[in-house]
Amino acid sequence: MTTMTEASVREFRMPDVGEGLTEAEILKWYVQPGDTVTDGQVVCEVETAKAAVELPIPYDGVVRELRFAEGTTVDVGTAIIAVDVAGGTAADEPAATPAPAPAPEPEKKPEGRQPVLVGYGVAASSTKRRPRKGPEVTVAEVAVRSVVQQELNGHGPAPVPTSVPAPAPVPAAEDRSRPLAKPPVRKLAKDLGVDLATVTPSGPDGVITREDVHAAVTAATAVATTEVPQPAAPETAVTPAVVPHDTARETRVPVKGVRKATAAAMVGSAFTAPHVTEFVTVDVTRTMKLVEELKQDKDLQGLRVNPLLLIAKALLVAIRRNPDINASWDEANQEIVLKHYVNLGIAAATPRGLIVPNIKDAHAKTLPQLAEALGELVGTARDGRTSPTAMQGGTVTITNVGVFGIDTGTPILNPGEAAILAVGAIKLQPWVHKGKVKPRQVTTLALSFDHRLVDGELGSKVLADIAAVLEQPKRLITWG
């Protein structure tokens, strides 16, 4: 439980739930203002560029405010929910400063904003801010600068303004420190070209609000309008016209979340790694018979047994026989990194887009263990619960386009990997078997690889080994 010496109102900030992610979209709130929450309770679901993740709150209290609506994309580090851990502080009151001793302290304002750990509120500190260097800038000076800037931009001579808004009084003994403002407000000020040091704050403890930024823009615009000659009509059209579209004939979908990340990764991969793709058509009749036999095996009861399981095992055998295919290219150090483990990625289509979770240390798993891991991976992906960790560190990938009835394709490498295997549809086709044309189960495999790492010989050996295992599954015993 949160003690009474901590701040009454705590802000939970958007954490970085993956490696280097900068933003996440709020998909759903599970709480509303007035609800009681406990430490570890899930309060919302967010979608990052990699997966949908549920966020737990790290303390007990009563929800005071939800800072963003569902569907809003929020930067990492931005407060998304405020919780009253004491249940009695008004919404407009600043959080109480932690007392260093049991004796009551006289009331005083906090001397400066303190560093914040994402999602865990403000830590106690008495460190004062260093004063800003340089002279103090007033609102009047901003207005004058605006007028001068318009004159420089070719709007004619600018007389000296006769009246400007008076700046808020500042105590003579008070040092000017870095303006206090939340990240969204700082971004707004940056977008509008407003220096926060010139804005008069109206929030608690001198915090600058969005309204303060807009007021500063309005004040500067008003001065420029009254004191500077109006430009000709054509010059006032500074905002580009929005081209309308026929909503009855077109639907526009914002690119964000998983699809946005996938697009960026695929473009980066396609234009960074030189792709080469090789193909082979294989008689997999014996593999299909083995799948049916394994479904009856008591050691595999209740597990996911299908052709993909044996194809994955065949790929692992081929990597063991040709380990140089399991590598990555380190551009910064100009090195080839050979991996002594296999994190086997399985491309999965989900309602949010294509994701590639991977089975960690797949090379060390037995067939039942591989079947269990494959079942968990697919089930989690379909439910939209794949964690960012499950999609990191892959070394080689399988994409099964055959489930859509497609014969084959030329897959794009997952960034950071040297190879990806595409599996086509398995169909009954006429095939020459033991000197006679017979109906056989046939599929086409396509192996794309990074030609910086893998030459034609190595790529051909890997693809040929996969085909050989699927054609004669008993090689799983002799080669595996």
Secondary structure, DSSP 8 states (H G I E B T S, - for coil): ---TTS-SEEEEE----SSS--EEEEEEES--TT-EE-TT-EEEEEE-SS-EEEEE-SS-EEEEEE-S-TT-EEETT-EEEEEESSS---TTS------SSSS-------SS---B-TTS-B----------SS----HHHHHHHHHHHHHHTTS------S---------TT------EE-HHHHHHHHHHT--GGGS---SGGGEE-HHHHHHHHHHHHHHHHHHS----HHHH--S-------TTT-------HHHHHHHHHHHHHHTTS-EEEEEEEEE-HHHHHHHHHHHT-GGGTTS--SHHHHHHHHHHHHHHHSGGGSEEEETTTTEEEE-SS--EEE-EEETTEEE--EETTGGG--HHHHHHHHHHHHHHHHTT---GGGGSS--EEEEEGGGGT---------TT-SEEEEE---EEEEEEETTEEEEEEEEEEEEEEETTT--HHHHHHHHHHHHHHHHSTTHHHHH-
